[in-house]
Amino acid sequence: MARILLFSDSHGVFAAMQALRARVEADAPDLVCFLGDALYHGPRNGVPLDYDTKASAEAFNAMAERIVAVRGNCDAEIDQYMLSFPMLGTYATVVADGVRLFLSHGHLWGPDEQLPPLPAGAIVATGHTHVPTVERVHDLWCFNPGSISIPKGGSGPSYALLEDRHLEIRRLADGGILRVANLA
């Protein structure tokens, strides 16, 4: 069974990337999926504390061999020059344990926008809202791991682990479980 760590919306916050790398070491995933908004904080967010795009890019690049990434609405073509893995696609698909996992930032595809044409039982993972959620929409499971750097909606920094359709949304600080869902 594949163990997949998913995270989103780092927005150039180096401390968040350091904490994420610690979670990657502790959780030992087979694959790391990044759901967009890597280096720029965006015009609707103030400049976050510990904003350091160069150091954040280095933290991403240290995990480059494990990352599958998609482009967020705050990502630009210039960001690709700093990152050692492809991240400009608006979506990616991963098949693990016989399940299709559709990855998108969420500003183009997702439960709040347009759901992609996928087979029943597929899983849609998005970021963008910075709020961790899990919901069944029609015959698809949709979830958002939240944001590791600029959480919203009263949530703290978070990420997700998915293994054999068992989803855990976890606190970034200590890996403690916030939500559990069986996506079968």
C-alpha positions as CSV (number, residue, x, y, z in Angstrom):
1,M,0.0,0.0,0.0
2,A,1.2,3.4,-0.9
3,R,1.5,6.0,1.8
4,I,0.9,9.5,0.4
5,L,1.5,12.8,2.2
6,L,-0.4,15.8,0.7
7,F,0.1,19.4,1.5
8,S,-0.8,22.8,0.1
9,D,-0.3,26.5,0.2
10,S,3.2,27.0,1.6
11,H,3.4,30.5,0.2
12,G,7.1,31.0,0.7
13,V,7.1,30.5,4.5
14,F,10.3,28.8,5.3
15,A,9.4,27.8,8.9
16,A,6.3,25.9,7.4
17,M,8.5,24.1,4.9
18,Q,11.0,23.1,7.7
19,A,8.1,21.7,9.7
20,L,6.7,19.9,6.7
21,R,10.1,18.3,6.0
22,A,10.1,17.1,9.6
23,R,6.7,15.5,9.1
24,V,7.9,13.9,5.8
25,E,10.8,12.4,7.8
26,A,8.5,11.2,10.6
27,D,5.7,9.9,8.4
28,A,7.9,8.3,5.8
29,P,5.6,8.6,2.8
30,D,6.2,6.9,-0.5
31,L,5.0,10.0,-2.3
32,V,4.6,13.6,-1.5
33,C,1.9,15.5,-3.4
34,F,2.0,19.3,-3.3
35,L,-1.3,21.1,-4.3
36,G,0.0,24.5,-5.3
37,D,1.0,28.0,-4.1
38,A,4.7,27.3,-3.4
39,L,6.6,30.5,-3.1
40,Y,4.5,33.7,-3.5
41,H,2.2,34.8,-0.7
42,G,-0.4,36.3,-3.1
43,P,-2.0,39.7,-3.2
44,R,-4.8,38.9,-0.8
45,N,-2.4,37.8,2.0
46,G,-0.1,40.0,3.9
47,V,3.6,39.2,3.8
48,P,3.8,36.2,6.2
49,L,6.4,35.9,9.0
50,D,9.5,34.0,7.9
51,Y,8.7,34.7,4.3
52,D,11.8,33.4,2.4
53,T,11.3,32.2,-1.1
54,K,14.9,31.1,-1.7
55,A,15.1,29.0,1.5
56,S,11.6,27.6,0.8
57,A,12.7,26.6,-2.7
58,E,15.7,24.8,-1.2
59,A,13.4,22.9,1.2
60,F,11.2,21.9,-1.7
61,N,14.2,20.8,-3.8
62,A,15.5,18.6,-0.9
63,M,12.3,16.5,-1.5
64,A,12.2,16.8,-5.3
65,E,12.6,13.1,-6.0
66,R,9.4,12.3,-4.1
67,I,7.2,15.3,-5.2
68,V,4.3,15.3,-7.6
69,A,3.1,19.0,-7.8
70,V,0.5,21.1,-9.4
71,R,0.3,24.8,-10.1
72,G,-1.7,27.1,-7.8
73,N,-3.2,30.5,-8.5
74,C,-0.2,32.2,-6.9
75,D,2.4,30.2,-8.8
76,A,4.2,31.7,-11.8
77,E,6.4,30.4,-14.5
78,I,9.4,32.1,-12.9
79,D,8.9,29.9,-9.8
80,Q,9.7,26.8,-12.0
81,Y,13.3,28.1,-12.4
82,M,13.8,27.8,-8.7
83,L,12.2,24.3,-8.3
84,S,13.8,21.0,-9.3
85,F,10.5,19.2,-10.1
86,P,7.7,20.1,-12.5
87,M,4.9,22.2,-11.0
88,L,3.2,24.1,-13.8
89,G,0.4,21.6,-14.6
90,T,-3.0,22.7,-13.5
91,Y,-3.7,19.1,-12.4
92,A,-2.0,15.7,-12.1
93,T,-3.3,12.2,-11.5
94,V,-1.8,9.5,-9.4
95,V,-3.0,5.9,-9.3
96,A,-2.2,4.2,-6.0
97,D,-3.6,0.9,-4.7
98,G,-6.1,0.8,-7.6
99,V,-7.6,4.2,-6.8
100,R,-7.3,7.3,-9.0
101,L,-6.2,10.4,-7.1
102,F,-6.9,13.7,-8.9
103,L,-4.6,16.6,-7.7
104,S,-5.5,20.2,-8.3
105,H,-5.0,23.5,-6.5
106,G,-8.7,24.0,-6.4
107,H,-9.1,27.4,-8.2
108,L,-9.9,25.7,-11.5
109,W,-11.0,22.1,-10.6
110,G,-12.6,21.0,-7.3
111,P,-15.8,20.8,-5.3
112,D,-16.1,24.6,-5.2
113,E,-15.5,25.0,-8.9
114,Q,-15.9,22.3,-11.6
115,L,-15.4,18.6,-10.7
116,P,-13.4,16.7,-13.3
117,P,-14.9,13.8,-15.2
118,L,-13.6,10.9,-13.1
119,P,-14.7,7.4,-12.4
120,A,-16.9,6.7,-9.3
121,G,-14.9,6.3,-6.2
122,A,-12.0,8.5,-7.4
123,I,-10.5,11.0,-4.9
124,V,-10.1,14.7,-5.6
125,A,-7.4,16.5,-3.5
126,T,-7.3,20.3,-3.6
127,G,-5.9,23.2,-1.7
128,H,-6.6,26.9,-2.3
129,T,-9.1,27.6,0.5
130,H,-6.6,27.0,3.3
131,V,-9.3,25.2,5.2
132,P,-9.1,21.4,5.8
133,T,-12.3,19.6,4.6
134,V,-13.5,16.1,3.7
135,E,-16.7,15.6,1.8
136,R,-18.5,13.2,-0.6
137,V,-19.7,15.0,-3.7
138,H,-21.8,12.8,-5.9
139,D,-19.7,9.7,-6.4
140,L,-16.3,11.3,-5.6
141,W,-14.5,11.9,-2.4
142,C,-13.1,15.4,-2.1
143,F,-10.7,16.7,0.5
144,N,-8.4,19.6,1.3
145,P,-5.5,19.2,3.6
146,G,-5.6,22.9,4.6
147,S,-2.6,25.2,4.5
148,I,0.8,24.6,6.1
149,S,1.6,28.4,6.2
150,I,-1.5,30.6,6.2
151,P,-4.4,28.6,7.7
152,K,-7.9,30.0,7.5
153,G,-11.3,29.3,9.0
154,G,-10.0,28.8,12.5
155,S,-7.8,25.9,11.5
156,G,-4.1,25.6,12.3
157,P,-1.4,24.6,9.9
158,S,-2.2,21.1,8.5
159,Y,-1.4,18.4,6.0
160,A,-2.9,15.0,5.1
161,L,-1.8,11.4,5.0
162,L,-3.6,8.9,2.7
163,E,-3.0,5.2,2.8
164,D,-5.4,2.5,1.4
165,R,-8.3,5.0,1.3
166,H,-7.7,5.9,5.0
167,L,-7.3,9.7,5.2
168,E,-5.9,11.6,8.2
169,I,-5.7,15.3,8.3
170,R,-3.0,16.2,10.7
171,R,-1.5,19.1,12.6
172,L,1.7,20.3,11.1
173,A,3.3,21.1,14.4
174,D,3.2,17.6,15.9
175,G,1.5,15.2,13.4
176,G,-1.6,14.9,15.8
177,I,-4.7,13.8,14.0
178,L,-7.4,16.5,13.4
179,R,-9.8,14.4,11.2
180,V,-10.1,10.9,10.0
181,A,-12.1,9.6,7.1
182,N,-12.5,6.3,5.3
183,L,-12.8,7.2,1.6
184,A,-14.2,3.8,0.5
